[in-house]
Amino acid sequence: MNRTAALNPSPRTLDVNSVVHFDRLVSAGAGSMNGWHAQSLDLRGHARTLKALDPQGAIFLGCTFDDGVEESLRRRGALIFPKLQGVPFDPYRGRLYTAAELYEDISSTDYESTLDAQVYQWSILPGQRASLDATLAAALHDHAIGAALDDVLDHGALAKAKLVGVMGGHAAQRGTTEFAEAARLGRLLAQAGFAVATGGGPGAMEAANMGAYLSGLPDADSTAAVEQLAAVPGFRPSVSAWARQAAAVVERYPEGTPTLGIPTWFYGHEPPNLFATHIAKYFANAVREAILLELCNGGIVFLPGAAGTVQEIFQDACENYYGAPQTITPMVLVGREHWERTFPAWPMLQSLAAGKPMEDKIFLVDTVEEALAVVSGRGPG
């Protein structure tokens, strides 16, 4: 089930997500492709097979064929969505992003030349957000990312994982206590058996992804990596320098614990961090926020943040307020001073929860150890 289309059920279909999968279906004796959805497959060299199969009811999105095959398929009943011209990304991609893809050759090229930057620049071209072609490309892309995310959660590296979300400000600088605490939270969660999910950006999000990614290392190595990052505290003034410092850490420790980041090109000024091994990057921020909150079946920890984090607190609170008791997950706010005085979200949250099933699922704590205890079911103290 594509979580971006949970309220839009469709007939049973078969996602053919690789040429290997296609060949396996043919070898098993398939004669019809009715209900098959093939995305971004290079099917050159398969002309004879495709002409022998009945394509009625099949859908091909952004696939490549030998000359004459596309017209044959269309004539016999297949629906074919062509590749879109002038788009710097694959709207039909069948997999999540990796940092290596978004930041390809970052050690020797500037950020502005990377795929991540090029896609953002495309998205803000004059008139782009009112363009039908651009809107269609972005919508197709986000749907494909939703399907790829489902695949990772259902069958991939994060299958059956208990996901705990870590939300917090993008402004937390490397080398600060705030960054170190967020990294320690990610490390503790991963070591306790949880998978860490964040908004995929810099600051507390990067720290939590990093802490989880390096959770299999000895404490001394993890601390050294945090200190190594601190040489470039933030992504301003140079995203290139910020990303290169992270890339050096990943290169030094290439086999990290799987961790999820869900960033957005809507906030193009916030680059995605390199410590999320699986990156579901969306154009639509509203979809991205909803998906991120929905996936966190182990609860969400809210570290100190500003407007974005406050928005996430009350978006999650709304889901819990109206949700069935069985669907309510813990909400843990870390930092009494911050959430009672600086941005007093806690009193409002208490008022909302009073007398509701969610009342026993909201917590205000001072330390990341207490936050871990809450999501582990041991209580805050």
C-alpha positions in Angstrom: 0.0 0.0 0.0 1.3 3.4 -1.0 1.0 5.5 2.2 0.5 8.6 0.1 -2.6 7.0 -1.4 -4.0 5.2 1.7 -7.5 6.7 1.1 -7.6 5.9 -2.6 -7.8 2.1 -2.9 -7.3 0.6 -6.3 -7.7 -2.9 -7.9 -5.0 -5.4 -7.2 -2.0 -4.6 -9.3 1.6 -6.0 -9.6 4.5 -3.6 -9.3 7.3 -4.8 -11.6 10.2 -3.0 -10.0 13.2 -4.5 -11.9 14.2 -6.2 -15.1 15.1 -9.2 -13.0 11.6 -9.3 -11.6 10.2 -9.0 -15.2 12.3 -11.9 -16.4 11.3 -14.0 -13.4 7.6 -13.5 -14.2 8.2 -14.4 -17.8 10.2 -17.5 -16.8 7.3 -18.6 -14.5 5.1 -18.8 -17.6 3.2 -15.5 -17.6 1.3 -14.9 -20.8 -0.5 -11.7 -19.9 0.7 -8.5 -18.4 -2.8 -7.4 -17.2 -2.4 -5.4 -14.0 1.4 -5.1 -14.3 2.9 -1.7 -13.4 6.5 -1.3 -14.7 8.5 1.8 -13.6 11.7 3.1 -15.1 12.8 -0.3 -16.6 15.2 -0.6 -19.4 13.5 -3.2 -21.5 15.7 -3.0 -24.5 16.7 -6.5 -25.7 13.3 -7.8 -24.6 11.4 -7.0 -27.8 10.6 -10.6 -28.7 9.2 -11.3 -25.2 7.1 -8.1 -25.1 5.6 -8.9 -28.5 4.7 -12.4 -27.3 3.0 -11.2 -24.1 -0.6 -9.8 -24.0 -0.1 -6.2 -22.8 -3.8 -5.4 -22.3 -4.2 -3.6 -19.0 -0.5 -3.1 -18.4 1.0 0.3 -17.5 4.6 1.3 -18.3 5.9 4.5 -16.7 9.1 6.0 -18.1 10.4 2.7 -19.5 12.9 2.3 -22.4 12.1 0.0 -25.3 13.7 -1.2 -28.6 12.5 0.6 -31.7 8.9 -0.2 -32.6 8.0 -2.0 -29.3 6.4 1.0 -27.6 3.9 1.5 -30.5 3.2 -2.3 -30.6 2.4 -2.3 -26.9 0.2 0.8 -27.1 -1.7 -0.6 -30.1 -2.4 -3.8 -28.3 -3.8 -2.2 -25.2 -1.0 -1.1 -22.9 -0.9 2.4 -21.3 2.5 4.0 -21.7 3.6 7.1 -19.8 6.6 8.6 -21.7 9.7 10.0 -20.1 9.3 13.7 -19.4 11.6 16.1 -21.1 13.5 18.8 -19.3 13.1 17.3 -15.8 16.4 16.7 -13.9 14.9 13.7 -11.9 13.1 10.4 -12.7 9.4 10.9 -11.9 8.9 7.2 -12.1 11.9 6.1 -9.9 11.4 2.8 -8.1 13.7 3.3 -5.2 14.5 5.7 -2.4 17.4 8.1 -2.7 20.8 7.7 -1.1 23.1 10.4 0.0 25.7 9.2 -2.5 23.1 9.8 -5.3 22.0 13.2 -4.1 25.6 14.3 -3.4 27.4 12.5 -6.1 31.1 13.6 -6.3 30.7 16.1 -3.5 34.3 15.7 -2.6 35.4 17.2 -5.9 32.4 19.3 -7.0 30.4 22.1 -5.5 27.0 21.4 -4.0 25.4 23.5 -6.8 26.3 20.8 -9.3 24.7 17.9 -7.3 21.4 16.3 -8.2 19.9 17.6 -5.0 20.7 21.2 -5.8 19.7 20.8 -9.5 16.3 19.5 -8.6 15.6 22.3 -6.2 16.7 24.9 -8.8 14.3 23.3 -11.3 11.5 23.4 -8.7 11.8 27.2 -8.2 12.1 28.3 -11.8 9.8 31.2 -12.6 6.3 29.9 -13.1 7.3 26.3 -12.3 4.8 25.7 -9.5 2.0 26.9 -11.8 3.1 24.7 -14.7 1.0 21.7 -15.5 4.0 19.7 -16.7 6.0 20.5 -13.6 3.1 19.8 -11.3 2.5 16.4 -13.0 6.2 15.5 -12.8 6.4 16.4 -9.1 3.2 14.5 -8.3 4.3 11.4 -10.1 7.7 11.6 -8.4 6.1 11.8 -4.9 3.8 8.9 -5.6 6.8 6.8 -6.7 8.7 7.8 -3.6 5.7 6.7 -1.5 5.7 3.3 -3.2 9.5 2.9 -2.7 9.2 3.8 0.9 6.5 1.2 1.4 8.8 -1.4 -0.2 11.6 -0.5 2.2 9.3 -0.7 5.2 7.6 -3.9 4.1 10.4 -5.9 2.6 13.7 -3.9 2.8 16.2 -2.9 5.4 13.6 -1.3 7.7 11.0 -4.1 7.4 9.0 -4.6 10.5 11.1 -2.0 12.3 9.7 -0.1 15.3 10.2 3.5 14.1 10.8 6.3 16.5 10.7 9.8 15.1 13.2 12.5 16.3 12.0 16.0 15.6 14.0 19.1 16.3 15.5 22.4 15.0 17.5 22.6 11.9 19.6 25.3 13.5 21.5 23.1 16.0 25.1 23.5 15.1 27.7 20.7 15.1 30.0 21.0 18.1 27.2 22.3 20.4 25.6 20.5 23.4 22.3 20.4 21.5 23.9 18.5 18.6 25.7 16.1 20.8 22.5 15.3 22.8 20.5 14.7 19.6 23.3 12.4 18.4 23.3 10.5 21.7 19.5 10.1 21.5 19.8 8.6 18.0 22.5 6.3 19.3 20.6 5.2 22.4 17.4 4.5 20.3 19.2 2.4 17.7 21.1 0.4 20.4 17.7 -0.3 22.1 16.5 -1.8 18.8 14.5 1.1 17.4 14.9 2.5 13.9 15.3 6.3 13.8 13.3 8.4 11.5 13.8 12.2 11.1 12.9 15.0 8.7 16.2 14.3 7.0 17.7 17.7 7.2 20.5 19.4 9.1 20.8 20.3 12.8 19.1 18.0 15.3 17.9 15.8 12.4 21.4 15.2 11.1 22.6 14.5 14.7 19.9 11.9 15.4 20.5 10.2 12.0 24.2 10.2 12.7 23.9 8.9 16.2 21.8 6.0 14.9 24.0 5.4 11.9 27.2 5.1 14.1 25.4 3.2 16.9 27.3 0.0 16.2 30.7 1.6 16.9 32.4 1.9 20.2 31.6 5.1 22.2 35.1 6.5 21.5 34.7 6.2 17.7 31.2 7.8 17.8 32.5 10.7 19.9 35.5 11.1 17.5 33.1 11.3 14.5 31.0 14.0 16.2 34.1 16.0 16.9 35.3 15.5 13.3 32.0 17.0 12.0 32.4 20.0 14.3 35.1 21.4 12.1 32.3 22.7 9.8 29.6 23.7 12.3 26.7 24.4 9.8 25.6 24.4 6.2 25.9 28.2 6.1 27.8 29.8 4.4 28.9 26.7 2.5 26.7 23.6 1.9 29.6 22.1 0.0 32.0 22.3 3.0 29.2 21.0 5.3 28.5 18.0 3.1 32.1 17.2 2.5 32.8 16.9 6.2 29.9 14.5 6.6 31.0 12.5 3.5 34.4 12.1 5.0 32.8 10.5 8.1 30.6 8.2 6.0 33.6 7.2 4.0 35.5 6.3 7.1 32.5 4.3 8.5 30.7 3.0 5.4 28.6 0.2 7.0 26.3 2.1 9.3 23.0 1.1 10.9 20.0 1.7 8.7 18.2 5.0 9.4 15.5 6.9 7.6 15.3 10.6 6.5 12.2 12.2 5.0 13.3 15.7 3.7 11.6 18.0 1.2 12.6 20.2 -1.7 10.0 22.7 -0.4 12.6 23.8 2.1 15.4 23.9 -0.4 17.6 26.0 1.8 17.8 23.0 4.2 20.1 20.4 2.5 19.4 16.7 3.3 21.9 15.1 5.7 24.2 12.3 4.7 23.6 9.9 7.6 20.2 8.7 6.6 20.8 5.5 4.7 17.3 5.7 3.2 16.1 9.1 1.9 12.5 9.6 0.9 12.6 13.1 -0.4 9.4 14.7 -1.5 8.4 17.9 -3.3 5.1 18.3 -1.3 5.9 19.2 2.3 2.4 18.5 3.5 2.6 14.9 2.2 6.1 14.6 3.7 5.0 15.8 7.1 2.0 13.5 7.2 4.0 10.5 6.1 6.7 11.1 8.6 4.3 11.3 11.5 2.3 8.3 10.3 5.3 6.0 10.1 6.5 6.6 13.7 4.8 3.7 15.3 7.1 3.7 18.2 6.4 7.3 19.2 8.0 10.7 18.5 10.7 12.6 20.5 10.5 16.4 20.1 13.9 18.0 20.9 14.1 21.8 21.3 13.1 23.6 18.1 11.1 26.5 16.8 8.2 27.0 14.4 8.7 23.8 12.4 9.0 21.6 15.5 6.0 23.3 17.1 4.0 22.6 14.0 4.9 18.9 14.2 4.0 18.7 17.8 0.5 19.9 17.2 0.1 18.0 14.0 0.9 14.8 15.9 -1.3 15.9 18.8 -4.2 16.3 16.4 -3.8 12.8 15.1 -3.7 11.4 18.7 -6.6 13.6 19.8 -8.9 12.2 17.2 -7.3 8.8 16.9 -8.6 5.4 18.2 -6.9 4.6 21.6 -5.0 1.7 20.0 -3.4 4.1 17.5 -2.0 6.6 20.0 1.8 6.6 20.3 4.0 8.4 22.9 4.8 12.1 22.4 7.9 13.0 24.4 9.0 16.6 24.7 12.6 17.1 25.8 13.6 20.2 27.7 11.3 21.7 30.3 12.6 25.2 30.1 12.2 25.2 26.3 8.7 23.7 26.1 7.3 25.4 29.2 8.8 28.9 28.8 10.7 29.6 25.6 8.0 28.0 23.4 5.3 26.9 25.8 3.9 24.1 23.8 3.6 21.8 26.9 0.8 23.7 28.7 -1.3 23.7 25.5 -0.6 20.0 24.9 -1.7 19.2 28.4 -4.9 21.1 27.9 -5.7 19.3 24.7 -4.9 15.9 26.2 -6.9 16.4 29.5 -9.6 13.7 29.8 -8.6 12.2 26.4 -7.1 8.7 25.8 -3.9 10.5 24.7 -3.5 12.0 28.2 -1.3 9.1 29.4 0.8 9.2 26.2 2.3 12.7 26.5 5.5 13.3 28.5 7.8 16.2 29.3 11.3 15.2 30.3 14.7 16.8 30.7 17.1 14.2 29.3 17.4 11.9 26.3 17.8 9.0 28.7 14.3 9.7 30.0 13.0 10.0 26.5 14.4 6.5 25.7 12.8 5.2 28.9 9.4 6.5 27.7 9.4 5.0 24.3 10.8 1.7 25.7 7.8 1.5 28.0 9.7 2.0 31.2 8.3 5.5 32.0 10.1 8.8 32.3 12.0 8.1 35.5 
